[in-house]
Amino acid sequence: MADQNVEAPDGYVSHGVRTVRWETSSDGPVVVLLDQRRLPVEEVELVCTDVPALVEAMRTLAVRGAPVLGIVGAYGVALAAARGYDVNEAANLLAQARPTAVNLGYGVRRAAGAYDATLAAGGGAEQAADVALAEARALHREDAEASSRMAAHGLALLEELLPGGGFRVLTHCNTGALVSGGAGTALAVAVRAHHKGQLRRLWVDETRPLLQGSRLTAYEAARAGMAYTLLTDNAAGSLFAAGEVDAVLIGADRIAADGSVANKVGSYPLAVLAKYHHVPFIVVAPSTTVDLATTDGAAIEIEQRPAHEVTMVPHPGASAGGRGAAASAPLAPVGTQAYNPAFDVTPPDLVTAIVTEEGVVAPVTAAGLAELVGRSQPDRGVPSG
């Protein structure tokens, strides 16, 4: 594995974690991913030479998390262009890999749009490929900068809502450097509080069915030296009842125009618990996660995952058939059916605030989100009707 403590132009390093980078090998350009399926047991890199390999990496969750999916999508377009593949076909394949994460389509459109505009202006294929790569790199830098700004806004909000510090924060799934070009979204807020000596405890939901909290968030928290405790998802209620949670911080894969938030399944019941116990429920996500074309929560397409992710337990350190994916052992009888949505939707009235790189939206309203998007991404506009 390459030295992940060396910062490269195409990779932000946070506590030694570099999730994605562009690299030129002797065989041509490649996109290199940290294979998150193998964490926390092994840090193994996955080298992708074409778009189908990137699509497979996204679908199997070797790389995951809305912001970084946008970055990978943009690099995927650049990879197709640099290697002489059909860019429009590649863009379609990439954009459809994970339907709920709006950032994926955004990143693909940015790189593909830059490529097409260069060709339309009379540039050659090689120049267009260079422009697509420059656009992907720009998106990567922007996401790293957005992470830092979100962390600052999020910590300021915590300090306003909970004067005195000593925060006990509960988080769900994984929202750190592994999902971002920078330090992350929700977890970046907790890390900044930790660095300022204001974090008393990070409560880490294991996050069924894929255990991305126990495998990934705990991995990042340990590397950062944070005081953290892992808990099963169904133990969260007892923590709230005991008064041990000061705030909930989660990320988002898509935020609808009305403020409904799609995030890793299990987020909605946390919001209900937080509301009942008068605990702030805070969503941290870049402004590109707000999708004004999706009117409300009911319009968000929820990705359905395979049953084996519930009925089998992975062993991250063991390769399956030499392919680098995790081997598994059964948790349920063969043939057991499983309901396995990747996400659930939290309505806006359960969300205390949405934190973005542009600032905080509170209370969460359609008008507030539209104003935020218009300020941060004026080209996206506000849909009519």
Beta strands, then each sheet from edge to edge (+ up, - down):
strand 1: 20-25
strand 2: 28-34
strand 3: 45-48
strand 4: 167-171
strand 5: 199-205
strand 6: 228-231
strand 7: 247-250
strand 8: 254-256
strand 9: 261-264
strand 10: 281-284
strand 11: 290-291
strand 12: 312-319
strand 13: 326-330
strand 14: 343-346
strand 15: 353-356
strand 16: 359-361
sheet 1: 1+ 2- 3+
sheet 2: 6+ 5+ 4+ 7+ 10+ 15+ 16-
sheet 3: 11+ 8+ 9- 14+
sheet 4: 12+ 13-
end
